[in-house]
Amino acid sequence: MRSHAFVSLNRLISTGMKRHVYARISAADFSRMLADLGWPDGSKFAWIYGVPPARVTSWMHGEEDIPPAAFLVLQLLQLPGAQQLAIDHTTRVAQPTDRERERRQAFEERKREGGADGQR
């Protein structure tokens, strides 16, 4: 038999616990704002925002909803000095994973062997 707390929690989860509905930025506007920042591929934004680049790419293509906080961060990054502040902060706090270090090392090895683009 299920406890009352479990049933109540399950009901909250199934009906949603949202308290607000946020307006969403469109994929086209998101992409334009990234381009306006000079980050058209979204990879620098992904690094600063703390998500995989593939996630930002999916936002840019309209494959996933863009979180309201991502829109806010994009707006804040337009303020004078904000981009450099975000880059400096992320440089201090973001440590690459072992997988990322290995990926970078392999890329650098390919560059040494086959040229600047890492191709042979």
OpenMM code with the backbone's topology and positions (N, CA, C; nanometers):
from openmm import Vec3, app, unit

residues = "MET ARG SER HIS ALA PHE VAL SER LEU ASN ARG LEU ILE SER THR GLY MET LYS ARG HIS VAL TYR ALA ARG ILE SER ALA ALA ASP PHE SER ARG MET LEU ALA ASP LEU GLY TRP PRO ASP GLY SER LYS PHE ALA TRP ILE TYR GLY VAL PRO PRO ALA ARG VAL THR SER TRP MET HIS GLY GLU GLU ASP ILE PRO PRO ALA ALA PHE LEU VAL LEU GLN LEU LEU GLN LEU PRO GLY ALA GLN GLN LEU ALA ILE ASP HIS THR THR ARG VAL ALA GLN PRO THR ASP ARG GLU ARG GLU ARG ARG GLN ALA PHE GLU GLU ARG LYS ARG GLU GLY GLY ALA ASP GLY GLN ARG".split()
positions = [
    Vec3(0.0834, -0.1178, 0.0000),
    Vec3(0.0000, 0.0000, 0.0000),
    Vec3(0.0883, 0.1246, 0.0000),
    Vec3(0.0550, 0.2209, -0.0822),
    Vec3(0.1350, 0.3418, -0.0937),
    Vec3(0.1000, 0.4392, 0.0186),
    Vec3(0.2022, 0.5096, 0.0632),
    Vec3(0.1778, 0.6091, 0.1681),
    Vec3(0.1099, 0.7323, 0.1084),
    Vec3(0.0447, 0.8068, 0.1938),
    Vec3(-0.0210, 0.9298, 0.1513),
    Vec3(0.0806, 1.0282, 0.0924),
    Vec3(0.1998, 1.0379, 0.1547),
    Vec3(0.3037, 1.1292, 0.1060),
    Vec3(0.3474, 1.0910, -0.0341),
    Vec3(0.3620, 0.9599, -0.0587),
    Vec3(0.4037, 0.9141, -0.1915),
    Vec3(0.2983, 0.9491, -0.2959),
    Vec3(0.1738, 0.9257, -0.2655),
    Vec3(0.0653, 0.9565, -0.3589),
    Vec3(0.0601, 1.1063, -0.3847),
    Vec3(0.0753, 1.1875, -0.2812),
    Vec3(0.0738, 1.3331, -0.2979),
    Vec3(0.1914, 1.3799, -0.3829),
    Vec3(0.3088, 1.3261, -0.3565),
    Vec3(0.4270, 1.3633, -0.4344),
    Vec3(0.4095, 1.3209, -0.5799),
    Vec3(0.3602, 1.2015, -0.6014),
    Vec3(0.3378, 1.1524, -0.7367),
    Vec3(0.2378, 1.2414, -0.8103),
    Vec3(0.1333, 1.2858, -0.7421),
    Vec3(0.0336, 1.3735, -0.8035),
    Vec3(0.0969, 1.5079, -0.8414),
    Vec3(0.1815, 1.5625, -0.7540),
    Vec3(0.2488, 1.6886, -0.7841),
    Vec3(0.3393, 1.6745, -0.9065),
    Vec3(0.4132, 1.5656, -0.9125),
    Vec3(0.5036, 1.5443, -1.0250),
    Vec3(0.4254, 1.5274, -1.1539),
    Vec3(0.3189, 1.4488, -1.1499),
    Vec3(0.2439, 1.4215, -1.2716),
    Vec3(0.1649, 1.5425, -1.3204),
    Vec3(0.1247, 1.6306, -1.2302),
    Vec3(0.0497, 1.7483, -1.2725),
    Vec3(0.1401, 1.8676, -1.2971),
    Vec3(0.2650, 1.8537, -1.2660),
    Vec3(0.3605, 1.9624, -1.2859),
    Vec3(0.3680, 2.0514, -1.1637),
    Vec3(0.4883, 2.0978, -1.1357),
    Vec3(0.5087, 2.1799, -1.0178),
    Vec3(0.5444, 2.3236, -1.0570),
    Vec3(0.5218, 2.3596, -1.1828),
    Vec3(0.5557, 2.4929, -1.2285),
    Vec3(0.4690, 2.5966, -1.1581),
    Vec3(0.5330, 2.7060, -1.1248),
    Vec3(0.4589, 2.8166, -1.0644),
    Vec3(0.4414, 2.9301, -1.1626),
    Vec3(0.5234, 2.9302, -1.2707),
    Vec3(0.5161, 3.0367, -1.3694),
    Vec3(0.5332, 2.9765, -1.5083),
    Vec3(0.4770, 3.0432, -1.6055),
    Vec3(0.4977, 3.0072, -1.7447),
    Vec3(0.5754, 3.1228, -1.8059),
    Vec3(0.6890, 3.0912, -1.8630),
    Vec3(0.7768, 3.1945, -1.9166),
    Vec3(0.7637, 3.2036, -2.0683),
    Vec3(0.7697, 3.3256, -2.1194),
    Vec3(0.7769, 3.3458, -2.2633),
    Vec3(0.9116, 3.2915, -2.3097),
    Vec3(0.9130, 3.2276, -2.4239),
    Vec3(1.0353, 3.1678, -2.4759),
    Vec3(1.0898, 3.2492, -2.5914),
    Vec3(1.2209, 3.2549, -2.6001),
    Vec3(1.2869, 3.3174, -2.7136),
    Vec3(1.2847, 3.2166, -2.8290),
    Vec3(1.2708, 3.2658, -2.9497),
    Vec3(1.2703, 3.1752, -3.0647),
    Vec3(1.4132, 3.1334, -3.0981),
    Vec3(1.4244, 3.0233, -3.1701),
    Vec3(1.5557, 2.9757, -3.2136),
    Vec3(1.6238, 3.0794, -3.3019),
    Vec3(1.5472, 3.1447, -3.3888),
    Vec3(1.6040, 3.2460, -3.4782),
    Vec3(1.6573, 3.3652, -3.3989),
    Vec3(1.5809, 3.4118, -3.2999),
    Vec3(1.6269, 3.5249, -3.2179),
    Vec3(1.7474, 3.4852, -3.1335),
    Vec3(1.7465, 3.3637, -3.0806),
    Vec3(1.8597, 3.3136, -3.0029),
    Vec3(1.9854, 3.3116, -3.0897),
    Vec3(1.9735, 3.2577, -3.2098),
    Vec3(2.0878, 3.2505, -3.3015),
    Vec3(2.1370, 3.3901, -3.3386),
    Vec3(2.0436, 3.4818, -3.3623),
    Vec3(2.0817, 3.6186, -3.3967),
    Vec3(2.1569, 3.6846, -3.2823),
    Vec3(2.1095, 3.6635, -3.1599),
    Vec3(2.1757, 3.7244, -3.0444),
    Vec3(2.3161, 3.6683, -3.0266),
    Vec3(2.3332, 3.5382, -3.0497),
    Vec3(2.4671, 3.4792, -3.0428),
    Vec3(2.5575, 3.5411, -3.1485),
    Vec3(2.5050, 3.5550, -3.2692),
    Vec3(2.5841, 3.6154, -3.3774),
    Vec3(2.6198, 3.7600, -3.3437),
    Vec3(2.5262, 3.8335, -3.2841),
    Vec3(2.5528, 3.9723, -3.2450),
    Vec3(2.6650, 3.9812, -3.1419),
    Vec3(2.6786, 3.8769, -3.0598),
    Vec3(2.7879, 3.8729, -2.9619),
    Vec3(2.9204, 3.8320, -3.0265),
    Vec3(2.9132, 3.7859, -3.1520),
    Vec3(3.0338, 3.7374, -3.2189),
    Vec3(3.0583, 3.5899, -3.1945),
    Vec3(2.9549, 3.5191, -3.1513),
    Vec3(2.9647, 3.3765, -3.1200),
    Vec3(2.8650, 3.2970, -3.2036),
    Vec3(2.8735, 3.3023, -3.3372),
    Vec3(2.7689, 3.2436, -3.4214),
    Vec3(2.7516, 3.0927, -3.4090),
    Vec3(2.8539, 3.0201, -3.3689),
    Vec3(2.8363, 2.8744, -3.3572),
    Vec3(2.7871, 2.8319, -3.2190),
    Vec3(2.7845, 2.9256, -3.1226),
    Vec3(2.7301, 2.8971, -2.9904),
    Vec3(2.8230, 2.8264, -2.8943),
    Vec3(2.9426, 2.7864, -2.9389),
    Vec3(3.0299, 2.7075, -2.8506),
    Vec3(3.0799, 2.7879, -2.7309),
    Vec3(3.1099, 2.9146, -2.7513),
    Vec3(3.1564, 2.9964, -2.6381),
    Vec3(3.0428, 3.0181, -2.5387),
    Vec3(2.9217, 3.0382, -2.5897),
    Vec3(2.8074, 3.0519, -2.4995),
    Vec3(2.7876, 2.9226, -2.4208),
    Vec3(2.7997, 2.8088, -2.4865),
    Vec3(2.7839, 2.6794, -2.4179),
    Vec3(2.8837, 2.6673, -2.3039),
    Vec3(3.0069, 2.7052, -2.3301),
    Vec3(3.1132, 2.6989, -2.2290),
    Vec3(3.0776, 2.7885, -2.1102),
    Vec3(3.0357, 2.9117, -2.1386),
    Vec3(3.0022, 3.0060, -2.0314),
    Vec3(2.8767, 2.9610, -1.9565),
    Vec3(2.7770, 2.9134, -2.0289),
    Vec3(2.6498, 2.8740, -1.9677),
    Vec3(2.6590, 2.7378, -1.8986),
    Vec3(2.7615, 2.6604, -1.9350),
    Vec3(2.7847, 2.5330, -1.8665),
    Vec3(2.7070, 2.4158, -1.9219),
    Vec3(2.6821, 2.4187, -2.0527),
    Vec3(2.6126, 2.3071, -2.1173),
    Vec3(2.6963, 2.2582, -2.2354),
    Vec3(2.6725, 2.1372, -2.2803),
    Vec3(2.7457, 2.0885, -2.3982),
    Vec3(2.7120, 2.1722, -2.5216),
    Vec3(2.8090, 2.1918, -2.6097),
    Vec3(2.7818, 2.2667, -2.7327),
    Vec3(2.6645, 2.2089, -2.8131),
    Vec3(2.6470, 2.0782, -2.8089),
    Vec3(2.5358, 2.0164, -2.8818),
    Vec3(2.4005, 2.0658, -2.8299),
    Vec3(2.3927, 2.0971, -2.7026),
    Vec3(2.2672, 2.1490, -2.6460),
    Vec3(2.2366, 2.2861, -2.7053),
    Vec3(2.3374, 2.3720, -2.7114),
    Vec3(2.3162, 2.5061, -2.7686),
    Vec3(2.2806, 2.4943, -2.9165),
    Vec3(2.3464, 2.4037, -2.9864),
    Vec3(2.3137, 2.3818, -3.1274),
    Vec3(2.1675, 2.3398, -3.1424),
    Vec3(2.1207, 2.2529, -3.0530),
    Vec3(1.9801, 2.2106, -3.0613),
    Vec3(1.8858, 2.3272, -3.0323),
    Vec3(1.9256, 2.4174, -2.9440),
    Vec3(1.8443, 2.5373, -2.9199),
    Vec3(1.8421, 2.6237, -3.0451),
    Vec3(1.9583, 2.6382, -3.1098),
    Vec3(1.9683, 2.7221, -3.2291),
    Vec3(1.8840, 2.6680, -3.3443),
    Vec3(1.8670, 2.5361, -3.3485),
    Vec3(1.7886, 2.4731, -3.4557),
    Vec3(1.6429, 2.4519, -3.4178),
    Vec3(1.6043, 2.4962, -3.2986),
    Vec3(1.4658, 2.4834, -3.2559),
    Vec3(1.4276, 2.3418, -3.2162),
    Vec3(1.5254, 2.2569, -3.1875),
    Vec3(1.4984, 2.1182, -3.1515),
    Vec3(1.4613, 2.1024, -3.0040),
    Vec3(1.4987, 2.1995, -2.9221),
    Vec3(1.4667, 2.1986, -2.7789),
    Vec3(1.4273, 2.3398, -2.7385),
    Vec3(1.3424, 2.3491, -2.6363),
    Vec3(1.3085, 2.4804, -2.5814),
    Vec3(1.4322, 2.5424, -2.5185),
    Vec3(1.4464, 2.6712, -2.5355),
    Vec3(1.5584, 2.7452, -2.4777),
    Vec3(1.5171, 2.7895, -2.3380),
    Vec3(1.5961, 2.7544, -2.2368),
    Vec3(1.5586, 2.7932, -2.1006),
    Vec3(1.5512, 2.9451, -2.0860),
    Vec3(1.4564, 2.9934, -2.0072),
    Vec3(1.4470, 3.1378, -1.9857),
    Vec3(1.5777, 3.1990, -1.9333),
    Vec3(1.6500, 3.1250, -1.8511),
    Vec3(1.7751, 3.1778, -1.7968),
    Vec3(1.8799, 3.1973, -1.9056),
    Vec3(1.8781, 3.1151, -2.0100),
    Vec3(1.9728, 3.1323, -2.1206),
    Vec3(1.9461, 3.2644, -2.1916),
    Vec3(1.8195, 3.2986, -2.2092),
    Vec3(1.7827, 3.4259, -2.2701),
    Vec3(1.8316, 3.5410, -2.1827),
    Vec3(1.8128, 3.5289, -2.0519),
    Vec3(1.8592, 3.6313, -1.9592),
    Vec3(2.0107, 3.6492, -1.9693),
    Vec3(2.0845, 3.5385, -1.9704),
    Vec3(2.2303, 3.5463, -1.9803),
    Vec3(2.2710, 3.6154, -2.1105),
    Vec3(2.2047, 3.5814, -2.2212),
    Vec3(2.2345, 3.6476, -2.3481),
    Vec3(2.2127, 3.7990, -2.3382),
    Vec3(2.1062, 3.8384, -2.2732),
    Vec3(2.0799, 3.9817, -2.2574),
    Vec3(2.1869, 4.0477, -2.1708),
    Vec3(2.2252, 3.9815, -2.0624),
    Vec3(2.3282, 4.0375, -1.9737),
    Vec3(2.4632, 4.0474, -2.0437),
    Vec3(2.4927, 3.9519, -2.1310),
    Vec3(2.6210, 3.9532, -2.2017),
    Vec3(2.6335, 4.0704, -2.2986),
    Vec3(2.5242, 4.1384, -2.3273),
    Vec3(2.5274, 4.2554, -2.4145),
    Vec3(2.5724, 4.3813, -2.3404),
    Vec3(2.5738, 4.3769, -2.2079),
    Vec3(2.6151, 4.4933, -2.1296),
    Vec3(2.7653, 4.5175, -2.1454),
    Vec3(2.8087, 4.6428, -2.1396),
    Vec3(2.9517, 4.6722, -2.1539),
    Vec3(3.0359, 4.5951, -2.0519),
    Vec3(3.1371, 4.5265, -2.1014),
    Vec3(3.2297, 4.4523, -2.0157),
    Vec3(3.1814, 4.3149, -1.9739),
    Vec3(3.0558, 4.2829, -2.0021),
    Vec3(2.9982, 4.1569, -1.9534),
    Vec3(3.0604, 4.0343, -2.0194),
    Vec3(3.0897, 4.0426, -2.1486),
    Vec3(3.1493, 3.9262, -2.2162),
    Vec3(3.2835, 3.8913, -2.1534),
    Vec3(3.3676, 3.9925, -2.1344),
    Vec3(3.4997, 3.9652, -2.0772),
    Vec3(3.4879, 3.9146, -1.9343),
    Vec3(3.3959, 3.9720, -1.8575),
    Vec3(3.3727, 3.9247, -1.7215),
    Vec3(3.3318, 3.7773, -1.7218),
    Vec3(3.2409, 3.7404, -1.8119),
    Vec3(3.1945, 3.6012, -1.8203),
    Vec3(3.3082, 3.5085, -1.8624),
    Vec3(3.3887, 3.5522, -1.9579),
    Vec3(3.5021, 3.4706, -2.0031),
    Vec3(3.6035, 3.4538, -1.8908),
    Vec3(3.6368, 3.5625, -1.8233),
    Vec3(3.7324, 3.5550, -1.7125),
    Vec3(3.6817, 3.4637, -1.6016),
    Vec3(3.5548, 3.4797, -1.5665),
    Vec3(3.4962, 3.3966, -1.4605),
    Vec3(3.4986, 3.2482, -1.4992),
    Vec3(3.4537, 3.2190, -1.6202),
    Vec3(3.4467, 3.0796, -1.6637),
    Vec3(3.5863, 3.0185, -1.6733),
    Vec3(3.6828, 3.0959, -1.7166),
    Vec3(3.8209, 3.0477, -1.7222),
    Vec3(3.8689, 3.0072, -1.5832),
    Vec3(3.8293, 3.0847, -1.4818),
    Vec3(3.8711, 3.0535, -1.3444),
    Vec3(3.7999, 2.9311, -1.2878),
    Vec3(3.6736, 2.9133, -1.3203),
    Vec3(3.5949, 2.8104, -1.2509),
    Vec3(3.5705, 2.6827, -1.3291),
    Vec3(3.5834, 2.6860, -1.4609),
    Vec3(3.5512, 2.5675, -1.5420),
    Vec3(3.6775, 2.4861, -1.5669),
    Vec3(3.6776, 2.3660, -1.5166),
    Vec3(3.7887, 2.2748, -1.5375),
    Vec3(3.7459, 2.1678, -1.6370),
    Vec3(3.8263, 2.1445, -1.7414),
    Vec3(3.7871, 2.0415, -1.8384),
    Vec3(3.7846, 1.9029, -1.7736),
    Vec3(3.6921, 1.8211, -1.8199),
    Vec3(3.6848, 1.6835, -1.7734),
    Vec3(3.8008, 1.6037, -1.8331),
    Vec3(3.8235, 1.4845, -1.7812),
    Vec3(3.9271, 1.3987, -1.8385),
    Vec3(3.8987, 1.3729, -1.9858),
    Vec3(3.7729, 1.3507, -2.0182),
    Vec3(3.7349, 1.3249, -2.1582),
    Vec3(3.7683, 1.4445, -2.2473),
    Vec3(3.7401, 1.5652, -2.1980),
    Vec3(3.7691, 1.6855, -2.2764),
    Vec3(3.9198, 1.7043, -2.2930),
    Vec3(3.9955, 1.6786, -2.1867),
    Vec3(4.1421, 1.6887, -2.1980),
    Vec3(4.1950, 1.5912, -2.3019),
    Vec3(4.1425, 1.4689, -2.3015),
    Vec3(4.1844, 1.3693, -2.4009),
    Vec3(4.1465, 1.4128, -2.5416),
    Vec3(4.0275, 1.4699, -2.5573),
    Vec3(3.9835, 1.5174, -2.6888),
    Vec3(4.0751, 1.6281, -2.7392),
    Vec3(4.1080, 1.7220, -2.6504),
    Vec3(4.1972, 1.8320, -2.6894),
    Vec3(4.3362, 1.7808, -2.7250),
    Vec3(4.3863, 1.6855, -2.6458),
    Vec3(4.5188, 1.6300, -2.6723),
    Vec3(4.5210, 1.5593, -2.8075),
    Vec3(4.4175, 1.4813, -2.8375),
    Vec3(4.4097, 1.4125, -2.9665),
    Vec3(4.4027, 1.5128, -3.0805),
    Vec3(4.3279, 1.6206, -3.0611),
    Vec3(4.3172, 1.7239, -3.1639),
    Vec3(4.4539, 1.7881, -3.1889),
    Vec3(4.5244, 1.8204, -3.0812),
    Vec3(4.6569, 1.8815, -3.0958),
    Vec3(4.7541, 1.7868, -3.1662),
    Vec3(4.7452, 1.6585, -3.1364),
    Vec3(4.8310, 1.5604, -3.2039),
    Vec3(4.7993, 1.5534, -3.3528),
    Vec3(4.6694, 1.5547, -3.3867),
    Vec3(4.6313, 1.5543, -3.5282),
    Vec3(4.6797, 1.6803, -3.5990),
    Vec3(4.6732, 1.7929, -3.5303),
    Vec3(4.7217, 1.9181, -3.5892),
    Vec3(4.8715, 1.9081, -3.6204),
    Vec3(4.9491, 1.8535, -3.5261),
    Vec3(5.0941, 1.8410, -3.5475),
    Vec3(5.1246, 1.7477, -3.6639),
    Vec3(5.0450, 1.6430, -3.6781),
    Vec3(5.0689, 1.5437, -3.7818),
    Vec3(5.0162, 1.5865, -3.9182),
    Vec3(4.9075, 1.6644, -3.9203),
    Vec3(4.8441, 1.6879, -4.0494),
    Vec3(4.8091, 1.8304, -4.0820),
    Vec3(4.8551, 1.9246, -4.0082),
    Vec3(4.8260, 2.0629, -4.0422),
    Vec3(4.7365, 2.1311, -3.9420),
    Vec3(4.7074, 2.2577, -3.9695),
    Vec3(4.6356, 2.3424, -3.8746),
    Vec3(4.4933, 2.2989, -3.8464),
    Vec3(4.4281, 2.2338, -3.9423),
    Vec3(4.2885, 2.1964, -3.9204),
    Vec3(4.2732, 2.0582, -3.8568),
    Vec3(4.3861, 1.9932, -3.8288),
    Vec3(4.3801, 1.8621, -3.7667),
    Vec3(4.3521, 1.7496, -3.8656),
    Vec3(4.3489, 1.7801, -3.9955),
    Vec3(4.3230, 1.6788, -4.0991),
    Vec3(4.4550, 1.6265, -4.1526),
    Vec3(4.4531, 1.5028, -4.1950),
    Vec3(4.5732, 1.4440, -4.2572),
    Vec3(4.5721, 1.4651, -4.4047),
] * unit.nanometer
topology = app.Topology()
chain = topology.addChain("A")
for resn in residues:
    res = topology.addResidue(resn, chain)
    for name in ("N", "CA", "C"):
        topology.addAtom(name, app.Element.getBySymbol(name[0]), res)
